[in-house]
């Protein structure tokens, strides 16, 4: 599950959203949220996370308050696996 956290104290540079990821464990509970770091989160607000149905692409929106500009971005869907904790692989 990928969520956008607003006004979180660990956000990178913006209170308007950082993307965090959590994984379901074998016992059905969720891991603690993991900030997706500067690979995804920048000084702007990141929101609207989506994964393509085939899992190949991860899409998100970034909006910069200082320039009032925003756009959609995508990265290879394999990035999700880089955040998966080793103990649930």
mmCIF file as gemmi writes it, N, C-alpha and C atoms, coordinates in Angstrom:
data_model
loop_
_atom_site.group_PDB
_atom_site.id
_atom_site.type_symbol
_atom_site.label_atom_id
_atom_site.label_alt_id
_atom_site.label_comp_id
_atom_site.label_asym_id
_atom_site.label_entity_id
_atom_site.label_seq_id
_atom_site.pdbx_PDB_ins_code
_atom_site.Cartn_x
_atom_site.Cartn_y
_atom_site.Cartn_z
_atom_site.occupancy
_atom_site.B_iso_or_equiv
_atom_site.pdbx_formal_charge
_atom_site.auth_seq_id
_atom_site.auth_asym_id
_atom_site.pdbx_PDB_model_num
ATOM 1 N N . UNK Axp A 1 ? 0.853 -1.151 0 1 0 ? 1 A 1
ATOM 2 C CA . UNK Axp A 1 ? 0 0 0 1 0 ? 1 A 1
ATOM 3 C C . UNK Axp A 1 ? 0.911 1.229 0 1 0 ? 1 A 1
ATOM 4 N N . UNK Axp A 2 ? 0.622 2.167 -0.882 1 0 ? 2 A 1
ATOM 5 C CA . UNK Axp A 2 ? 1.388 3.416 -0.928 1 0 ? 2 A 1
ATOM 6 C C . UNK Axp A 2 ? 0.427 4.541 -0.581 1 0 ? 2 A 1
ATOM 7 N N . UNK Axp A 3 ? 0.812 5.352 0.388 1 0 ? 3 A 1
ATOM 8 C CA . UNK Axp A 3 ? -0.058 6.429 0.865 1 0 ? 3 A 1
ATOM 9 C C . UNK Axp A 3 ? 0.682 7.759 0.842 1 0 ? 3 A 1
ATOM 10 N N . UNK Axp A 4 ? -0.09 8.837 0.802 1 0 ? 4 A 1
ATOM 11 C CA . UNK Axp A 4 ? 0.473 10.175 0.886 1 0 ? 4 A 1
ATOM 12 C C . UNK Axp A 4 ? 0.222 10.701 2.291 1 0 ? 4 A 1
ATOM 13 N N . UNK Axp A 5 ? 1.295 11.045 2.989 1 0 ? 5 A 1
ATOM 14 C CA . UNK Axp A 5 ? 1.187 11.572 4.35 1 0 ? 5 A 1
ATOM 15 C C . UNK Axp A 5 ? 1.408 13.078 4.342 1 0 ? 5 A 1
ATOM 16 N N . UNK Axp A 6 ? 0.418 13.808 4.804 1 0 ? 6 A 1
ATOM 17 C CA . UNK Axp A 6 ? 0.526 15.266 4.897 1 0 ? 6 A 1
ATOM 18 C C . UNK Axp A 6 ? 0.873 15.648 6.327 1 0 ? 6 A 1
ATOM 19 N N . UNK Axp A 7 ? 1.619 16.735 6.468 1 0 ? 7 A 1
ATOM 20 C CA . UNK Axp A 7 ? 1.962 17.302 7.782 1 0 ? 7 A 1
ATOM 21 C C . UNK Axp A 7 ? 2.625 16.283 8.707 1 0 ? 7 A 1
ATOM 22 N N . UNK Axp A 8 ? 3.385 15.378 8.146 1 0 ? 8 A 1
ATOM 23 C CA . UNK Axp A 8 ? 4.097 14.389 8.948 1 0 ? 8 A 1
ATOM 24 C C . UNK Axp A 8 ? 5.469 14.961 9.289 1 0 ? 8 A 1
ATOM 25 N N . UNK Axp A 9 ? 5.936 14.789 10.526 1 0 ? 9 A 1
ATOM 26 C CA . UNK Axp A 9 ? 7.229 15.389 10.913 1 0 ? 9 A 1
ATOM 27 C C . UNK Axp A 9 ? 8.427 14.869 10.13 1 0 ? 9 A 1
ATOM 28 N N . UNK Axp A 10 ? 8.323 13.692 9.502 1 0 ? 10 A 1
ATOM 29 C CA . UNK Axp A 10 ? 9.449 13.141 8.749 1 0 ? 10 A 1
ATOM 30 C C . UNK Axp A 10 ? 9.36 13.429 7.247 1 0 ? 10 A 1
ATOM 31 N N . UNK Axp A 11 ? 8.396 14.25 6.829 1 0 ? 11 A 1
ATOM 32 C CA . UNK Axp A 11 ? 8.299 14.587 5.408 1 0 ? 11 A 1
ATOM 33 C C . UNK Axp A 11 ? 9.553 15.316 4.938 1 0 ? 11 A 1
ATOM 34 N N . UNK Axp A 12 ? 9.899 15.089 3.68 1 0 ? 12 A 1
ATOM 35 C CA . UNK Axp A 12 ? 11.094 15.696 3.102 1 0 ? 12 A 1
ATOM 36 C C . UNK Axp A 12 ? 10.722 17.022 2.445 1 0 ? 12 A 1
ATOM 37 N N . UNK Axp A 13 ? 10.907 18.113 3.15 1 0 ? 13 A 1
ATOM 38 C CA . UNK Axp A 13 ? 10.784 19.43 2.544 1 0 ? 13 A 1
ATOM 39 C C . UNK Axp A 13 ? 9.397 19.992 2.33 1 0 ? 13 A 1
ATOM 40 N N . UNK Axp A 14 ? 8.332 19.241 2.492 1 0 ? 14 A 1
ATOM 41 C CA . UNK Axp A 14 ? 6.994 19.79 2.271 1 0 ? 14 A 1
ATOM 42 C C . UNK Axp A 14 ? 5.996 19.135 3.209 1 0 ? 14 A 1
ATOM 43 N N . UNK Axp A 15 ? 5.087 19.946 3.729 1 0 ? 15 A 1
ATOM 44 C CA . UNK Axp A 15 ? 4.015 19.397 4.558 1 0 ? 15 A 1
ATOM 45 C C . UNK Axp A 15 ? 2.864 18.908 3.698 1 0 ? 15 A 1
ATOM 46 N N . UNK Axp A 16 ? 2.938 19.15 2.388 1 0 ? 16 A 1
ATOM 47 C CA . UNK Axp A 16 ? 1.834 18.839 1.474 1 0 ? 16 A 1
ATOM 48 C C . UNK Axp A 16 ? 1.908 17.451 0.87 1 0 ? 16 A 1
ATOM 49 N N . UNK Axp A 17 ? 2.602 16.555 1.472 1 0 ? 17 A 1
ATOM 50 C CA . UNK Axp A 17 ? 2.557 15.162 1.043 1 0 ? 17 A 1
ATOM 51 C C . UNK Axp A 17 ? 3.902 14.556 0.707 1 0 ? 17 A 1
ATOM 52 N N . UNK Axp A 18 ? 4.188 13.452 1.345 1 0 ? 18 A 1
ATOM 53 C CA . UNK Axp A 18 ? 5.295 12.573 1.01 1 0 ? 18 A 1
ATOM 54 C C . UNK Axp A 18 ? 4.676 11.2 0.81 1 0 ? 18 A 1
ATOM 55 N N . UNK Axp A 19 ? 5.245 10.414 -0.062 1 0 ? 19 A 1
ATOM 56 C CA . UNK Axp A 19 ? 4.741 9.071 -0.292 1 0 ? 19 A 1
ATOM 57 C C . UNK Axp A 19 ? 5.474 8.081 0.597 1 0 ? 19 A 1
ATOM 58 N N . UNK Axp A 20 ? 4.694 7.3 1.319 1 0 ? 20 A 1
ATOM 59 C CA . UNK Axp A 20 ? 5.193 6.243 2.187 1 0 ? 20 A 1
ATOM 60 C C . UNK Axp A 20 ? 4.606 4.927 1.703 1 0 ? 20 A 1
ATOM 61 N N . UNK Axp A 21 ? 5.292 3.832 2.006 1 0 ? 21 A 1
ATOM 62 C CA . UNK Axp A 21 ? 4.856 2.514 1.556 1 0 ? 21 A 1
ATOM 63 C C . UNK Axp A 21 ? 4.793 1.575 2.755 1 0 ? 21 A 1
ATOM 64 N N . UNK Axp A 22 ? 3.83 0.659 2.721 1 0 ? 22 A 1
ATOM 65 C CA . UNK Axp A 22 ? 3.674 -0.356 3.757 1 0 ? 22 A 1
ATOM 66 C C . UNK Axp A 22 ? 3.359 -1.679 3.061 1 0 ? 22 A 1
ATOM 67 N N . UNK Axp A 23 ? 3.795 -2.767 3.647 1 0 ? 23 A 1
ATOM 68 C CA . UNK Axp A 23 ? 3.597 -4.091 3.061 1 0 ? 23 A 1
ATOM 69 C C . UNK Axp A 23 ? 2.816 -4.974 4.023 1 0 ? 23 A 1
ATOM 70 N N . UNK Axp A 24 ? 1.981 -5.836 3.466 1 0 ? 24 A 1
ATOM 71 C CA . UNK Axp A 24 ? 1.248 -6.78 4.296 1 0 ? 24 A 1
ATOM 72 C C . UNK Axp A 24 ? 2.171 -7.964 4.606 1 0 ? 24 A 1
ATOM 73 N N . UNK Axp A 25 ? 2.105 -8.414 5.844 1 0 ? 25 A 1
ATOM 74 C CA . UNK Axp A 25 ? 2.955 -9.516 6.281 1 0 ? 25 A 1
ATOM 75 C C . UNK Axp A 25 ? 2.201 -10.843 6.172 1 0 ? 25 A 1
ATOM 76 N N . UNK Axp A 26 ? 2.906 -11.934 6.405 1 0 ? 26 A 1
ATOM 77 C CA . UNK Axp A 26 ? 2.284 -13.258 6.308 1 0 ? 26 A 1
ATOM 78 C C . UNK Axp A 26 ? 1.152 -13.449 7.309 1 0 ? 26 A 1
ATOM 79 N N . UNK Axp A 27 ? 1.232 -12.746 8.45 1 0 ? 27 A 1
ATOM 80 C CA . UNK Axp A 27 ? 0.163 -12.898 9.452 1 0 ? 27 A 1
ATOM 81 C C . UNK Axp A 27 ? -0.985 -11.909 9.242 1 0 ? 27 A 1
ATOM 82 N N . UNK Axp A 28 ? -0.955 -11.155 8.119 1 0 ? 28 A 1
ATOM 83 C CA . UNK Axp A 28 ? -2.061 -10.255 7.784 1 0 ? 28 A 1
ATOM 84 C C . UNK Axp A 28 ? -1.963 -8.861 8.355 1 0 ? 28 A 1
ATOM 85 N N . UNK Axp A 29 ? -0.892 -8.564 9.08 1 0 ? 29 A 1
ATOM 86 C CA . UNK Axp A 29 ? -0.701 -7.21 9.59 1 0 ? 29 A 1
ATOM 87 C C . UNK Axp A 29 ? 0.128 -6.406 8.588 1 0 ? 29 A 1
ATOM 88 N N . UNK Axp A 30 ? 0.181 -5.113 8.785 1 0 ? 30 A 1
ATOM 89 C CA . UNK Axp A 30 ? 0.942 -4.229 7.894 1 0 ? 30 A 1
ATOM 90 C C . UNK Axp A 30 ? 2.225 -3.79 8.567 1 0 ? 30 A 1
ATOM 91 N N . UNK Axp A 31 ? 3.278 -3.632 7.776 1 0 ? 31 A 1
ATOM 92 C CA . UNK Axp A 31 ? 4.532 -3.098 8.306 1 0 ? 31 A 1
ATOM 93 C C . UNK Axp A 31 ? 4.341 -1.616 8.618 1 0 ? 31 A 1
ATOM 94 N N . UNK Axp A 32 ? 5.243 -1.067 9.396 1 0 ? 32 A 1
ATOM 95 C CA . UNK Axp A 32 ? 5.254 0.375 9.616 1 0 ? 32 A 1
ATOM 96 C C . UNK Axp A 32 ? 5.486 1.062 8.271 1 0 ? 32 A 1
ATOM 97 N N . UNK Axp A 33 ? 4.947 2.264 8.128 1 0 ? 33 A 1
ATOM 98 C CA . UNK Axp A 33 ? 5.155 3.001 6.883 1 0 ? 33 A 1
ATOM 99 C C . UNK Axp A 33 ? 6.635 3.316 6.707 1 0 ? 33 A 1
ATOM 100 N N . UNK Axp A 34 ? 7.103 3.236 5.463 1 0 ? 34 A 1
ATOM 101 C CA . UNK Axp A 34 ? 8.484 3.548 5.11 1 0 ? 34 A 1
ATOM 102 C C . UNK Axp A 34 ? 8.44 4.724 4.146 1 0 ? 34 A 1
ATOM 103 N N . UNK Axp A 35 ? 9.081 5.829 4.511 1 0 ? 35 A 1
ATOM 104 C CA . UNK Axp A 35 ? 9.149 6.972 3.604 1 0 ? 35 A 1
ATOM 105 C C . UNK Axp A 35 ? 9.941 6.553 2.37 1 0 ? 35 A 1
ATOM 106 N N . UNK Axp A 36 ? 9.437 6.876 1.192 1 0 ? 36 A 1
ATOM 107 C CA . UNK Axp A 36 ? 10.093 6.456 -0.048 1 0 ? 36 A 1
ATOM 108 C C . UNK Axp A 36 ? 11.333 7.286 -0.372 1 0 ? 36 A 1
ATOM 109 N N . UNK Axp A 37 ? 11.698 8.176 0.523 1 0 ? 37 A 1
ATOM 110 C CA . UNK Axp A 37 ? 12.968 8.881 0.422 1 0 ? 37 A 1
ATOM 111 C C . UNK Axp A 37 ? 13.069 9.826 -0.764 1 0 ? 37 A 1
ATOM 112 N N . UNK Axp A 38 ? 14.264 10.338 -0.946 1 0 ? 38 A 1
ATOM 113 C CA . UNK Axp A 38 ? 14.495 11.356 -1.969 1 0 ? 38 A 1
ATOM 114 C C . UNK Axp A 38 ? 14.458 10.801 -3.393 1 0 ? 38 A 1
ATOM 115 N N . UNK Axp A 39 ? 14.367 9.488 -3.539 1 0 ? 39 A 1
ATOM 116 C CA . UNK Axp A 39 ? 14.169 8.923 -4.871 1 0 ? 39 A 1
ATOM 117 C C . UNK Axp A 39 ? 12.814 9.363 -5.417 1 0 ? 39 A 1
ATOM 118 N N . UNK Axp A 40 ? 11.817 9.46 -4.554 1 0 ? 40 A 1
ATOM 119 C CA . UNK Axp A 40 ? 10.455 9.854 -4.93 1 0 ? 40 A 1
ATOM 120 C C . UNK Axp A 40 ? 10.083 11.212 -4.345 1 0 ? 40 A 1
ATOM 121 N N . UNK Axp A 41 ? 10.306 11.39 -3.053 1 0 ? 41 A 1
ATOM 122 C CA . UNK Axp A 41 ? 9.889 12.604 -2.344 1 0 ? 41 A 1
ATOM 123 C C . UNK Axp A 41 ? 10.929 13.699 -2.464 1 0 ? 41 A 1
ATOM 124 N N . UNK Axp A 42 ? 10.481 14.869 -2.87 1 0 ? 42 A 1
ATOM 125 C CA . UNK Axp A 42 ? 11.384 16.005 -3.017 1 0 ? 42 A 1
ATOM 126 C C . UNK Axp A 42 ? 10.869 17.155 -2.173 1 0 ? 42 A 1
ATOM 127 N N . UNK Axp A 43 ? 11.314 18.359 -2.458 1 0 ? 43 A 1
ATOM 128 C CA . UNK Axp A 43 ? 10.884 19.521 -1.688 1 0 ? 43 A 1
ATOM 129 C C . UNK Axp A 43 ? 9.442 19.895 -1.967 1 0 ? 43 A 1
ATOM 130 N N . UNK Axp A 44 ? 8.844 19.269 -2.962 1 0 ? 44 A 1
ATOM 131 C CA . UNK Axp A 44 ? 7.455 19.525 -3.325 1 0 ? 44 A 1
ATOM 132 C C . UNK Axp A 44 ? 6.563 18.482 -2.66 1 0 ? 44 A 1
ATOM 133 N N . UNK Axp A 45 ? 5.262 18.616 -2.846 1 0 ? 45 A 1
ATOM 134 C CA . UNK Axp A 45 ? 4.322 17.646 -2.305 1 0 ? 45 A 1
ATOM 135 C C . UNK Axp A 45 ? 4.038 16.542 -3.307 1 0 ? 45 A 1
ATOM 136 N N . UNK Axp A 46 ? 4.137 15.306 -2.869 1 0 ? 46 A 1
ATOM 137 C CA . UNK Axp A 46 ? 3.856 14.155 -3.725 1 0 ? 46 A 1
ATOM 138 C C . UNK Axp A 46 ? 2.557 13.503 -3.257 1 0 ? 46 A 1
ATOM 139 N N . UNK Axp A 47 ? 1.691 13.185 -4.221 1 0 ? 47 A 1
ATOM 140 C CA . UNK Axp A 47 ? 0.369 12.641 -3.922 1 0 ? 47 A 1
ATOM 141 C C . UNK Axp A 47 ? -0.081 11.7 -5.023 1 0 ? 47 A 1
ATOM 142 N N . UNK Axp A 48 ? -1.261 11.152 -4.861 1 0 ? 48 A 1
ATOM 143 C CA . UNK Axp A 48 ? -1.96 10.334 -5.863 1 0 ? 48 A 1
ATOM 144 C C . UNK Axp A 48 ? -1.131 9.153 -6.363 1 0 ? 48 A 1
ATOM 145 N N . UNK Axp A 49 ? -0.605 8.315 -5.469 1 0 ? 49 A 1
ATOM 146 C CA . UNK Axp A 49 ? 0.176 7.165 -5.921 1 0 ? 49 A 1
ATOM 147 C C . UNK Axp A 49 ? -0.708 6.122 -6.593 1 0 ? 49 A 1
ATOM 148 N N . UNK Axp A 50 ? -0.242 5.585 -7.695 1 0 ? 50 A 1
ATOM 149 C CA . UNK Axp A 50 ? -0.949 4.523 -8.419 1 0 ? 50 A 1
ATOM 150 C C . UNK Axp A 50 ? 0.063 3.59 -9.072 1 0 ? 50 A 1
ATOM 151 N N . UNK Axp A 51 ? -0.276 2.33 -9.131 1 0 ? 51 A 1
ATOM 152 C CA . UNK Axp A 51 ? 0.544 1.337 -9.809 1 0 ? 51 A 1
ATOM 153 C C . UNK Axp A 51 ? -0.27 0.827 -10.996 1 0 ? 51 A 1
ATOM 154 N N . UNK Axp A 52 ? 0.367 0.699 -12.15 1 0 ? 52 A 1
ATOM 155 C CA . UNK Axp A 52 ? -0.331 0.197 -13.332 1 0 ? 52 A 1
ATOM 156 C C . UNK Axp A 52 ? -0.817 -1.233 -13.061 1 0 ? 52 A 1
ATOM 157 N N . UNK Axp A 53 ? -1.905 -1.643 -13.708 1 0 ? 53 A 1
ATOM 158 C CA . UNK Axp A 53 ? -2.445 -2.986 -13.458 1 0 ? 53 A 1
ATOM 159 C C . UNK Axp A 53 ? -1.432 -4.121 -13.649 1 0 ? 53 A 1
ATOM 160 N N . UNK Axp A 54 ? -0.478 -3.943 -14.532 1 0 ? 54 A 1
ATOM 161 C CA . UNK Axp A 54 ? 0.526 -4.984 -14.751 1 0 ? 54 A 1
ATOM 162 C C . UNK Axp A 54 ? 1.728 -4.852 -13.815 1 0 ? 54 A 1
ATOM 163 N N . UNK Axp A 55 ? 1.723 -3.83 -12.954 1 0 ? 55 A 1
ATOM 164 C CA . UNK Axp A 55 ? 2.809 -3.635 -11.99 1 0 ? 55 A 1
ATOM 165 C C . UNK Axp A 55 ? 4.091 -3.072 -12.568 1 0 ? 55 A 1
ATOM 166 N N . UNK Axp A 56 ? 4.091 -2.727 -13.843 1 0 ? 56 A 1
ATOM 167 C CA . UNK Axp A 56 ? 5.321 -2.256 -14.489 1 0 ? 56 A 1
ATOM 168 C C . UNK Axp A 56 ? 5.66 -0.807 -14.177 1 0 ? 56 A 1
ATOM 169 N N . UNK Axp A 57 ? 4.654 0.001 -13.82 1 0 ? 57 A 1
ATOM 170 C CA . UNK Axp A 57 ? 4.885 1.429 -13.626 1 0 ? 57 A 1
ATOM 171 C C . UNK Axp A 57 ? 4.255 1.917 -12.328 1 0 ? 57 A 1
ATOM 172 N N . UNK Axp A 58 ? 4.946 2.84 -11.686 1 0 ? 58 A 1
ATOM 173 C CA . UNK Axp A 58 ? 4.441 3.507 -10.496 1 0 ? 58 A 1
ATOM 174 C C . UNK Axp A 58 ? 4.288 4.982 -10.852 1 0 ? 58 A 1
ATOM 175 N N . UNK Axp A 59 ? 3.061 5.497 -10.744 1 0 ? 59 A 1
ATOM 176 C CA . UNK Axp A 59 ? 2.741 6.88 -11.093 1 0 ? 59 A 1
ATOM 177 C C . UNK Axp A 59 ? 2.461 7.69 -9.837 1 0 ? 59 A 1
ATOM 178 N N . UNK Axp A 60 ? 2.761 8.976 -9.881 1 0 ? 60 A 1
ATOM 179 C CA . UNK Axp A 60 ? 2.413 9.876 -8.78 1 0 ? 60 A 1
ATOM 180 C C . UNK Axp A 60 ? 2.403 11.316 -9.289 1 0 ? 60 A 1
ATOM 181 N N . UNK Axp A 61 ? 1.796 12.162 -8.5 1 0 ? 61 A 1
ATOM 182 C CA . UNK Axp A 61 ? 1.71 13.59 -8.807 1 0 ? 61 A 1
ATOM 183 C C . UNK Axp A 61 ? 2.662 14.346 -7.901 1 0 ? 61 A 1
ATOM 184 N N . UNK Axp A 62 ? 3.278 15.378 -8.452 1 0 ? 62 A 1
ATOM 185 C CA . UNK Axp A 62 ? 4.138 16.261 -7.64 1 0 ? 62 A 1
ATOM 186 C C . UNK Axp A 62 ? 3.695 17.697 -7.891 1 0 ? 62 A 1
ATOM 187 N N . UNK Axp A 63 ? 3.458 18.437 -6.808 1 0 ? 63 A 1
ATOM 188 C CA . UNK Axp A 63 ? 3.074 19.845 -6.906 1 0 ? 63 A 1
ATOM 189 C C . UNK Axp A 63 ? 4.01 20.67 -6.038 1 0 ? 63 A 1
ATOM 190 N N . UNK Axp A 64 ? 4.6 21.717 -6.639 1 0 ? 64 A 1
ATOM 191 C CA . UNK Axp A 64 ? 5.525 22.594 -5.914 1 0 ? 64 A 1
ATOM 192 C C . UNK Axp A 64 ? 4.799 23.88 -5.534 1 0 ? 64 A 1
ATOM 193 N N . UNK Axp A 65 ? 4.726 24.128 -4.239 1 0 ? 65 A 1
ATOM 194 C CA . UNK Axp A 65 ? 4.034 25.325 -3.751 1 0 ? 65 A 1
ATOM 195 C C . UNK Axp A 65 ? 4.715 26.605 -4.21 1 0 ? 65 A 1
ATOM 196 N N . UNK Axp A 66 ? 6.046 26.639 -4.207 1 0 ? 66 A 1
ATOM 197 C CA . UNK Axp A 66 ? 6.755 27.882 -4.515 1 0 ? 66 A 1
ATOM 198 C C . UNK Axp A 66 ? 6.577 28.322 -5.969 1 0 ? 66 A 1
ATOM 199 N N . UNK Axp A 67 ? 6.381 27.38 -6.879 1 0 ? 67 A 1
ATOM 200 C CA . UNK Axp A 67 ? 6.18 27.732 -8.291 1 0 ? 67 A 1
ATOM 201 C C . UNK Axp A 67 ? 4.729 27.527 -8.725 1 0 ? 67 A 1
ATOM 202 N N . UNK Axp A 68 ? 3.919 26.906 -7.875 1 0 ? 68 A 1
ATOM 203 C CA . UNK Axp A 68 ? 2.527 26.567 -8.159 1 0 ? 68 A 1
ATOM 204 C C . UNK Axp A 68 ? 2.4 25.721 -9.419 1 0 ? 68 A 1
ATOM 205 N N . UNK Axp A 69 ? 3.406 24.867 -9.643 1 0 ? 69 A 1
ATOM 206 C CA . UNK Axp A 69 ? 3.38 23.97 -10.801 1 0 ? 69 A 1
ATOM 207 C C . UNK Axp A 69 ? 3.341 22.521 -10.334 1 0 ? 69 A 1
ATOM 208 N N . UNK Axp A 70 ? 2.652 21.728 -11.103 1 0 ? 70 A 1
ATOM 209 C CA . UNK Axp A 70 ? 2.566 20.312 -10.792 1 0 ? 70 A 1
ATOM 210 C C . UNK Axp A 70 ? 2.582 19.485 -12.054 1 0 ? 70 A 1
ATOM 211 N N . UNK Axp A 71 ? 2.842 18.204 -11.897 1 0 ? 71 A 1
ATOM 212 C CA . UNK Axp A 71 ? 2.88 17.315 -13.044 1 0 ? 71 A 1
ATOM 213 C C . UNK Axp A 71 ? 2.768 15.881 -12.545 1 0 ? 71 A 1
ATOM 214 N N . UNK Axp A 72 ? 2.502 14.984 -13.479 1 0 ? 72 A 1
ATOM 215 C CA . UNK Axp A 72 ? 2.491 13.558 -13.19 1 0 ? 72 A 1
ATOM 216 C C . UNK Axp A 72 ? 3.873 12.989 -13.512 1 0 ? 72 A 1
ATOM 217 N N . UNK Axp A 73 ? 4.295 12.001 -12.725 1 0 ? 73 A 1
ATOM 218 C CA . UNK Axp A 73 ? 5.588 11.36 -12.921 1 0 ? 73 A 1
ATOM 219 C C . UNK Axp A 73 ? 5.391 9.851 -12.898 1 0 ? 73 A 1
ATOM 220 N N . UNK Axp A 74 ? 6.339 9.138 -13.473 1 0 ? 74 A 1
ATOM 221 C CA . UNK Axp A 74 ? 6.311 7.684 -13.395 1 0 ? 74 A 1
ATOM 222 C C . UNK Axp A 74 ? 7.729 7.171 -13.261 1 0 ? 74 A 1
ATOM 223 N N . UNK Axp A 75 ? 7.829 6.026 -12.605 1 0 ? 75 A 1
ATOM 224 C CA . UNK Axp A 75 ? 9.098 5.314 -12.477 1 0 ? 75 A 1
ATOM 225 C C . UNK Axp A 75 ? 8.805 3.833 -12.689 1 0 ? 75 A 1
ATOM 226 N N . UNK Axp A 76 ? 9.827 3.048 -12.884 1 0 ? 76 A 1
ATOM 227 C CA . UNK Axp A 76 ? 9.694 1.608 -13.036 1 0 ? 76 A 1
ATOM 228 C C . UNK Axp A 76 ? 9.034 1.03 -11.772 1 0 ? 76 A 1
ATOM 229 N N . UNK Axp A 77 ? 8.048 0.191 -11.955 1 0 ? 77 A 1
ATOM 230 C CA . UNK Axp A 77 ? 7.334 -0.406 -10.836 1 0 ? 77 A 1
ATOM 231 C C . UNK Axp A 77 ? 8.207 -1.26 -9.931 1 0 ? 77 A 1
ATOM 232 N N . UNK Axp A 78 ? 9.361 -1.693 -10.419 1 0 ? 78 A 1
ATOM 233 C CA . UNK Axp A 78 ? 10.268 -2.498 -9.592 1 0 ? 78 A 1
ATOM 234 C C . UNK Axp A 78 ? 10.812 -1.727 -8.402 1 0 ? 78 A 1
ATOM 235 N N . UNK Axp A 79 ? 10.672 -0.402 -8.416 1 0 ? 79 A 1
ATOM 236 C CA . UNK Axp A 79 ? 11.153 0.398 -7.284 1 0 ? 79 A 1
ATOM 237 C C . UNK Axp A 79 ? 10.474 -0.027 -5.985 1 0 ? 79 A 1
ATOM 238 N N . UNK Axp A 80 ? 9.241 -0.508 -6.105 1 0 ? 80 A 1
ATOM 239 C CA . UNK Axp A 80 ? 8.495 -0.924 -4.915 1 0 ? 80 A 1
ATOM 240 C C . UNK Axp A 80 ? 9.25 -2.006 -4.154 1 0 ? 80 A 1
ATOM 241 N N . UNK Axp A 81 ? 9.85 -2.932 -4.864 1 0 ? 81 A 1
ATOM 242 C CA . UNK Axp A 81 ? 10.561 -4.042 -4.21 1 0 ? 81 A 1
ATOM 243 C C . UNK Axp A 81 ? 11.795 -3.573 -3.448 1 0 ? 81 A 1
ATOM 244 N N . UNK Axp A 82 ? 12.349 -2.431 -3.811 1 0 ? 82 A 1
ATOM 245 C CA . UNK Axp A 82 ? 13.53 -1.934 -3.093 1 0 ? 82 A 1
ATOM 246 C C . UNK Axp A 82 ? 13.195 -1.517 -1.672 1 0 ? 82 A 1
ATOM 247 N N . UNK Axp A 83 ? 11.921 -1.292 -1.386 1 0 ? 83 A 1
ATOM 248 C CA . UNK Axp A 83 ? 11.488 -0.882 -0.049 1 0 ? 83 A 1
ATOM 249 C C . UNK Axp A 83 ? 10.992 -2.059 0.794 1 0 ? 83 A 1
ATOM 250 N N . UNK Axp A 84 ? 10.75 -3.201 0.175 1 0 ? 84 A 1
ATOM 251 C CA . UNK Axp A 84 ? 10.187 -4.346 0.902 1 0 ? 84 A 1
ATOM 252 C C . UNK Axp A 84 ? 11.193 -4.853 1.94 1 0 ? 84 A 1
ATOM 253 N N . UNK Axp A 85 ? 10.78 -4.921 3.207 1 0 ? 85 A 1
ATOM 254 C CA . UNK Axp A 85 ? 11.689 -5.439 4.244 1 0 ? 85 A 1
ATOM 255 C C . UNK Axp A 85 ? 12.09 -6.883 3.952 1 0 ? 85 A 1
ATOM 256 N N . UNK Axp A 86 ? 13.338 -7.2 4.183 1 0 ? 86 A 1
ATOM 257 C CA . UNK Axp A 86 ? 13.877 -8.528 3.892 1 0 ? 86 A 1
ATOM 258 C C . UNK Axp A 86 ? 13.122 -9.643 4.62 1 0 ? 86 A 1
ATOM 259 N N . UNK Axp A 87 ? 12.639 -9.344 5.811 1 0 ? 87 A 1
ATOM 260 C CA . UNK Axp A 87 ? 11.976 -10.39 6.598 1 0 ? 87 A 1
ATOM 261 C C . UNK Axp A 87 ? 10.621 -10.812 6.027 1 0 ? 87 A 1
ATOM 262 N N . UNK Axp A 88 ? 10.066 -10.07 5.076 1 0 ? 88 A 1
ATOM 263 C CA . UNK Axp A 88 ? 8.79 -10.502 4.485 1 0 ? 88 A 1
ATOM 264 C C . UNK Axp A 88 ? 8.931 -10.844 3.015 1 0 ? 88 A 1
ATOM 265 N N . UNK Axp A 89 ? 10.158 -10.958 2.529 1 0 ? 89 A 1
ATOM 266 C CA . UNK Axp A 89 ? 10.371 -11.325 1.124 1 0 ? 89 A 1
ATOM 267 C C . UNK Axp A 89 ? 10.079 -12.787 0.902 1 0 ? 89 A 1
